[in-house]
């Protein structure tokens, strides 16, 4: 019973093998995590680039729409002035009639 605290060489070898096996599994898990981390980093970089491109596109669209809005505002102001004039309704009927004739002519071709 004096040898209860002491381990046999066989037990020591088995424990060393268990530790080595655990370390190998641990190393394999770390390697798998590293590859997954690298993959996620690549995906994140791709998303970042895509977001940057889409923000640039949205900025360009916003600038373009602002220009269109200003142009339409000026056009509406001019149309209001024409319509408020003494012959405004006649101009409007003439424009609509001209568009209808143009569309009919276009269909004939």
C-alpha positions in Angstrom: 0.0 0.0 0.0 3.0 2.2 0.1 3.0 2.3 -3.7 -0.5 3.8 -3.9 0.8 7.3 -4.5 3.3 6.2 -7.1 2.4 5.5 -10.7 3.7 2.6 -12.6 5.7 3.2 -15.8 2.9 1.7 -17.8 0.4 4.3 -16.4 2.9 7.1 -17.0 3.3 6.0 -20.7 -0.5 5.8 -21.1 -0.9 9.3 -19.7 1.8 10.6 -21.9 0.1 9.1 -25.0 -3.3 10.5 -23.9 -1.7 14.0 -23.5 0.0 13.7 -26.9 -3.3 12.6 -28.5 -5.1 15.5 -26.9 -2.4 17.9 -28.1 -2.7 16.6 -31.7 -6.5 17.0 -31.6 -6.1 20.4 -30.1 -3.6 21.4 -32.9 -6.0 20.0 -35.5 -8.8 22.1 -34.0 -6.7 25.2 -33.9 -5.7 24.6 -37.6 -9.4 24.3 -38.6 -10.2 27.4 -36.7 -7.4 29.3 -38.4 -8.6 28.3 -41.8 -12.2 29.3 -40.9 -11.0 32.6 -39.6 -9.1 33.3 -42.8 -12.2 32.4 -44.8 -14.3 34.7 -42.7 -11.7 37.5 -43.1 -11.9 37.1 -46.9 -15.7 37.2 -46.9 -15.7 40.3 -44.6 -13.2 42.0 -47.0 -15.4 41.2 -49.9 -18.5 42.6 -48.2 -16.6 45.7 -47.2 -15.6 46.3 -50.9 -19.1 45.7 -52.1 -20.6 48.1 -49.6 -18.1 50.7 -50.7 -19.1 50.3 -54.3 -22.8 50.4 -53.5 -22.4 53.6 -51.5 -20.6 55.2 -54.4 -23.4 54.2 -56.7 -26.0 55.6 -54.3 -24.1 58.9 -54.1 -24.0 59.2 -57.8 -27.7 58.4 -58.1 -28.5 61.0 -55.4 -26.5 63.6 -57.3 -28.2 62.7 -60.5 -31.7 62.8 -59.0 -31.0 66.1 -57.4 -30.1 67.5 -60.9 -33.3 66.0 -62.3 -35.4 67.4 -59.5 -33.9 70.9 -60.1 -34.5 70.6 -63.8 -38.1 69.5 -63.3 -38.7 72.3 -60.8 -37.6 74.8 -63.4 -39.7 73.2 -66.1 -42.8 73.2 -63.9 -42.3 76.9 -63.1 -42.2 77.6 -66.8 -45.3 75.5 -67.5 -47.2 77.3 -64.7 -46.2 80.7 -66.3 -47.5 79.6 -69.7 -50.7 78.2 -68.2 -51.4 81.3 -66.3 -51.1 83.4 -69.4 -54.1 84.4 -71.5 -53.7 81.6 -74.0 -52.4 78.9 -71.6 -55.1 76.3 -72.3 -54.6 76.6 -76.0 -50.8 75.9 -75.7 -51.6 72.8 -73.5 -54.1 71.5 -76.1 -51.6 72.2 -78.9 -48.9 70.2 -77.0 -51.2 67.3 -76.3 -52.5 67.2 -79.9 -48.9 67.4 -81.2 -47.9 64.4 -79.1 -50.9 62.4 -80.2 -50.1 63.2 -83.9 -46.4 62.3 -83.4 -47.4 58.9 -81.8 -49.8 58.2 -84.7 -47.1 59.1 -87.2 -44.6 56.9 -85.4 -47.0 53.9 -85.5 -47.4 54.3 -89.3 -43.7 53.8 -89.9 
